[in-house]
Amino acid sequence: MISRKCTSVVSVVGMICLVVVLVCALQPKAALAETPYDKEIKPLTTAECAQCHFSVFEAIKADGGKHQIDCVRCHTEYHVYSPRKQNFDQIMPKCSACHLSASGGAFHGEAKDLTPCLNCHANPHKPLMMPMPAEASCAQCHAKEGNEIKNYPSKHTTDVACTDCHAEKHGFIPSCDACHESHSPAVQLSVQDCMACHPVHKPTNISYPKDTASPICAGCHDDVNNLLRNRLTKHTQVKCADCHPAHKEIPPCSRCHGEPHPKMVVDVTKCGECHGIAHDLSQ
């Protein structure tokens, strides 16, 4: 009797287990616990990079200029440095990946010995905060200025180094009066006024536009200016550059006055014998 009851209980339990198994089989499988390796990893955001590289982030934020871009645009590989392989140069981004000239060549020119970018742009995270480079490096990026200094010798060539004038930081433009006293104490000229005649990298190649104001000329030629102001004539009102379109050019009087006297009476090439010099007319 007991054996039959036990058999019945076992059969019932077996039936229940079978039902449970069938029900579970028909239900969707329960999701397994997700691990980080089951996720699709996206590139780091700049904010995420900054959590570890805070000082770099702050440098770019303050002085990054056009380098204020997503970190992964330059650093396509990261956390792959190997002290054993010493592969720092290989994994660091190359400046030329972004900075090319219009012709597709080196950004500052095609010189074979062009100084590596980091010699001037020492910190790519603040690229315009540049220490002054070695003197020989300047002309490699500033070829125009280097050629002017070389082809138009002056004291700026023989006595002055680039860093003597551009001393405080890269891009610093000094005032001319930091070295040069005014030619005329009575006339104060700005840097722009000085450079109207003296291109700074070829200062002896004096030239000026036709509309140069006479007070700029007076900055060097105050003796002439004083003569014109002390004896007021129509010449006083004429701009210096109208008569002297090129430096040191002495025009004939006939350029403006024609030949007012008959040649048989007066030698019109000797106007000064009667009228004095053009800056101090006697009549």
Secondary structure, 3 states (H helix, E strand, C coil): CHHHHHHHHHHHHHHHHHHHHHHHHHCCCCCCCCCHHHCCCCCCCHHHHHHHCHHHHHHHHHHCHHHCCCHHHHCCCCCCCCCCCCCHHHHCCCHHHCCECCCCCECCCCCCCCCCHHHHCCCCCCCCCCCCCCHHHHHHHCHHHHHHHHHCCCHHHHCCCHHHHCCCCCCCCCCHHHCCCCCCCCCCCCHHHHHHHCCCCCCCCCCCCCCCCHHHHHCCCHHHHHHHHHCCCHHHHCCHHHHCCCCCCCCCCHHHHCCCCCCCCCCCCCCHHHHEECCEECC
